[in-house]
């Protein structure tokens, strides 16, 4: 199959129109609209409303986690109890991924604070850091 750059541009344009103006990856925070996709953690066939923006990397990781949890993108379970089991497992995998992202981001902030303290920056007195 020969790649069609115009079709790719149309897809990107359509995707950008569906995203809110402030869309950012819920895992890492990147907000470049060229790499943000709407991710369906449970698949559209099970729950159309469950969506969240993901960068390309975290979208793929989320899809792999969903598949690893027993909810493939195709050939969904046919009965409601089987779909409920698969959806619960997919959501648990999704929460694991989000938790890992939050732990990583907390580590970045913690390292920043340690670096500010080590350099003698009096950041704790700044009004912007008070709740």
C-alpha positions as CSV (number, residue, x, y, z in Angstrom):
1,X,0.0,0.0,0.0
2,X,1.3,3.4,-1.0
3,X,1.2,6.0,1.9
4,X,-1.1,8.9,1.3
5,X,0.2,12.1,3.0
6,X,-3.0,14.0,2.3
7,X,-5.1,11.3,4.1
8,X,-2.7,11.4,7.0
9,X,-3.1,15.2,7.2
10,X,-6.9,14.9,7.1
11,X,-6.8,12.4,9.9
12,X,-4.6,14.7,12.0
13,X,-6.8,17.6,11.3
14,X,-9.9,15.7,12.3
15,X,-8.3,14.5,15.4
16,X,-7.3,18.0,16.4
17,X,-10.8,19.3,15.9
18,X,-12.2,16.7,18.3
19,X,-9.6,17.6,21.0
20,X,-10.3,20.4,23.5
21,X,-8.0,23.4,23.0
22,X,-6.1,22.7,26.2
23,X,-5.8,18.9,25.7
24,X,-2.7,17.4,27.2
25,X,-1.6,13.8,27.9
26,X,-3.1,12.8,31.2
27,X,0.0,10.7,32.0
28,X,3.0,13.0,31.1
29,X,1.3,16.4,30.4
30,X,2.7,16.9,26.9
31,X,0.3,19.2,25.0
32,X,1.5,19.2,21.4
33,X,-1.7,18.7,19.4
34,X,0.3,16.8,16.7
35,X,0.9,13.9,19.1
36,X,-2.3,13.9,21.2
37,X,-5.0,11.3,20.6
38,X,-8.2,10.5,22.4
39,X,-7.8,7.1,24.1
40,X,-10.7,4.8,24.8
41,X,-9.5,2.7,27.7
42,X,-12.3,0.2,27.3
43,X,-12.9,0.5,23.5
44,X,-15.6,2.4,21.9
45,X,-17.8,-0.7,21.6
46,X,-18.0,-1.0,25.3
47,X,-18.1,2.6,26.5
48,X,-18.0,5.5,24.0
49,X,-17.9,8.1,26.8
50,X,-14.7,6.9,28.5
51,X,-12.0,8.8,26.8
52,X,-8.9,10.7,27.8
53,X,-6.1,12.5,25.9
54,X,-2.8,10.6,25.5
55,X,0.4,11.4,23.7
56,X,1.3,8.8,21.1
57,X,3.7,6.9,23.5
58,X,1.2,6.7,26.4
59,X,-1.6,5.9,24.0
60,X,0.3,2.8,22.8
61,X,1.3,1.8,26.3
62,X,-2.4,2.1,27.4
63,X,-3.5,0.0,24.5
64,X,-0.9,-2.7,25.3
65,X,-1.9,-2.6,29.0
66,X,-5.6,-3.0,28.0
67,X,-4.8,-5.9,25.7
68,X,-2.7,-7.5,28.5
69,X,-5.6,-7.2,30.8
70,X,-7.8,-9.3,28.5
71,X,-9.6,-6.7,26.5
72,X,-8.4,-6.8,22.9
73,X,-9.3,-4.1,20.4
74,X,-11.3,-6.6,18.4
75,X,-13.3,-9.8,19.2
76,X,-14.9,-8.4,22.3
77,X,-16.6,-10.7,24.7
78,X,-20.2,-11.3,23.7
79,X,-22.0,-11.5,27.1
80,X,-22.5,-8.6,29.5
81,X,-20.8,-10.4,32.5
82,X,-17.7,-11.2,30.3
83,X,-17.6,-7.6,29.1
84,X,-17.9,-6.3,32.7
85,X,-14.9,-8.5,33.7
86,X,-12.9,-7.3,30.7
87,X,-13.8,-3.7,31.3
88,X,-12.9,-3.8,35.0
89,X,-9.5,-5.4,34.1
90,X,-8.9,-2.8,31.4
91,X,-9.7,0.0,33.8
92,X,-7.4,-1.4,36.4
93,X,-4.6,-1.6,33.8
94,X,-5.4,2.1,32.9
95,X,-5.3,3.1,36.6
96,X,-1.9,1.3,36.9
97,X,-0.6,3.3,34.0
98,X,-1.9,6.6,35.4
99,X,-0.4,5.8,38.8
100,X,3.0,5.1,37.3
101,X,2.8,8.5,35.5
102,X,1.8,10.3,38.7
103,X,4.7,8.6,40.6
104,X,7.1,9.7,37.9
105,X,5.9,13.3,37.9
106,X,6.1,13.4,41.7
107,X,9.7,12.2,41.5
108,X,10.5,15.0,39.0
109,X,9.1,17.7,41.3
110,X,10.8,16.2,44.3
111,X,14.2,16.2,42.5
112,X,13.6,19.9,41.5
113,X,12.9,20.8,45.2
114,X,16.0,19.0,46.4
115,X,18.1,20.8,43.7
116,X,16.6,24.2,44.8
117,X,17.4,23.5,48.4
118,X,20.9,22.3,47.6
119,X,21.6,25.5,45.7
120,X,20.3,27.6,48.6
121,X,17.3,29.0,46.8
122,X,14.8,30.4,49.3
123,X,11.8,29.1,47.3
124,X,9.8,28.2,50.4
125,X,9.1,31.9,51.1
126,X,7.6,32.6,47.6
127,X,3.9,33.4,47.7
128,X,3.3,31.1,44.7
129,X,4.1,28.0,46.7
130,X,1.6,28.6,49.5
131,X,-1.8,27.0,49.2
